[in-house]
Amino acid sequence: MWFIIGLIVGALILGVVWMLKRNNASLSWYEWVIGLAGLALLLFTIQNFIGSFAELESKAASMFLLVTGLPSLILLALAWQLAARRTKKA
């Protein structure tokens, strides 16, 4: 499972870099940091969600989605919005 997730994450990062080069855009350092922190938190959430379900702890699994999954989505949306608004200004 983690091999497939690694392939998907690698393809997504490659796709982002390819799209940035194609559109002659660039991300500032804090957009990269926020995006990578959100991605790491999302992967942490997925791992703990699956692990909690494997141990038949459905309440813990749902709490992981709420406590770590929601902030990861907020960080990813924030990085996307920062980049989108900066490219619209230019």
N, C-alpha and C positions, 0 to 999 in steps of 0.2 A: 504494500500500500504506500509506504513512504517513498519508494522508488518512483511510483507514478506521480505522487504529489511533487516530488523534486523535479521531475520532467515538466510538469505543468507550470511550476513556479519559474523554472529556467526559461521556458518558452514565453511566459508572460513578461519577464524582465527583458528578454531579447526583443520581443515585440515592442515594448515601450522605447527601448533605445533605438530600434529601427525607425519607429514613427517619429521620434524626436529628430533624427538625422534627416529623414525625408522631408519634414516640414521646416527644417532649419531653425528649430527651437531648442531651448536648453532649460534645464531646471536648476534652480539655485540650490545651494547646499542644504538649506533647512527643509526644502521640499523633499529632497532625497532622504533626509533623516526622518522626517515625519512619515513618509511613505514606507520606508524600511521598518520603522518601529511598528507601524500598523500591520504590515505583513507578518512580522515576527510574532506579534500578539495574536494575529489570526491563526497562524500555524500552531501556536501554543494552545489556543482554544480548541482547535480541531483535535489535536492529540489528546487533550484531557477529556474532551467530550466523548471520543471513541473509547478511551480507557475507562471512563466511568460507566459507560453503557456495558462494556465487556464485564465489569464487576457487578453488574445489576444494581447500580446506584443511579437510578433515573433522576432523583431530585438533585444530586450533585452534578449530574450532566447538564441539567437545565440551568442550574446556578452558574456553571462555567460559561454557558452561552450568554447569560445576562451580565455577569461581572467582568468577563474578559472579552467576550465576543462583541458586545455593543461598543466598548471603547475602541476596539480595533477597527470596526466599521466607521466610527466617527473620525479616527485618525486618517484612514484611507480617503474618506470623503473630503476631509480638510486639505490633504495634499493635492487631491484632484482639483478642488475649487481654487486653491492658490495658484496652481499652474494655469488653469483655464482663464482666470481673471487677468493674470499677468500677460498672457498671450493675446487677449482681446484688447488690452490697452495699447499694445505695440502695433 
